[in-house]
């Protein structure tokens, strides 16, 4: 009885498979990095938007306070501590 013949691969086939695997791994890695960067950019934009909202609210509150209390003098520090 003879052994079953095993399929033999040529150097070109082995090289092609190695290049294909390398390209697939690189594409997967690029996709993962792009996802990470996209999430980071989104998070930074959200944080900056939140800061801008706070600044607008502070500016509006300051404007209202200035309009409502324009005639009220600001007490000295010593007067504030005597409570």
C-alpha positions in Angstrom: 0.0 0.0 0.0 1.3 3.4 -0.9 0.9 6.5 1.2 -1.7 9.0 -0.1 0.0 11.8 -2.1 0.0 15.1 -0.3 -0.6 18.2 -2.2 2.5 20.3 -2.6 2.5 24.0 -2.8 4.8 26.0 -5.0 6.8 28.9 -3.7 4.6 31.3 -5.6 1.5 29.9 -3.9 3.1 30.2 -0.4 4.2 33.7 -1.2 0.8 34.7 -2.4 -0.8 33.3 0.8 1.7 35.2 3.0 1.0 38.5 1.2 -2.7 37.9 1.3 -2.6 37.3 5.1 -0.4 40.3 5.6 -2.8 42.6 3.7 -5.8 41.2 5.5 -4.1 41.8 8.9 -3.1 45.3 7.9 -6.6 46.1 6.7 -8.1 44.9 10.0 -5.7 46.9 12.0 -6.3 50.1 10.0 -10.1 49.6 10.5 -9.6 49.2 14.3 -7.4 52.3 14.5 -9.9 54.3 12.4 -12.7 53.2 14.8 -10.7 54.3 17.8 -9.8 57.7 16.2 -13.5 58.2 15.2 -14.6 57.6 18.7 -12.0 59.9 20.1 -12.9 62.7 17.7 -16.6 62.3 18.6 -15.8 62.4 22.4 -13.6 65.6 22.0 -16.4 67.3 20.0 -18.9 66.4 22.7 -16.7 67.8 25.4 -16.0 71.0 23.5 -19.7 71.4 22.8 -20.5 71.0 26.5 -17.9 73.6 27.4 -19.4 76.0 24.8 -22.8 75.5 26.3 -21.5 76.3 29.8 -19.8 79.4 28.6 -23.0 80.6 26.9 -25.0 79.9 30.1 -22.4 81.7 32.3 -22.4 84.7 29.9 -26.2 84.9 30.0 -26.3 84.6 33.8 -23.7 87.3 34.1 -25.7 89.6 31.8 -28.9 89.1 33.8 -27.1 89.6 37.1 -25.6 92.8 35.8 -29.0 94.1 34.6 -30.8 93.2 37.9 -28.1 94.3 40.3 -26.6 97.3 38.6 -27.6 99.6 41.5 -26.6 97.2 44.3 -23.1 97.9 45.7 -20.9 94.9 46.2 -20.1 94.6 49.9 -16.5 94.7 51.1 -14.9 91.4 52.1 -15.0 92.3 55.8 -18.7 92.9 55.7 -19.3 89.5 54.1 -17.4 87.7 56.8 -19.3 89.3 59.7 -22.4 87.0 59.3 
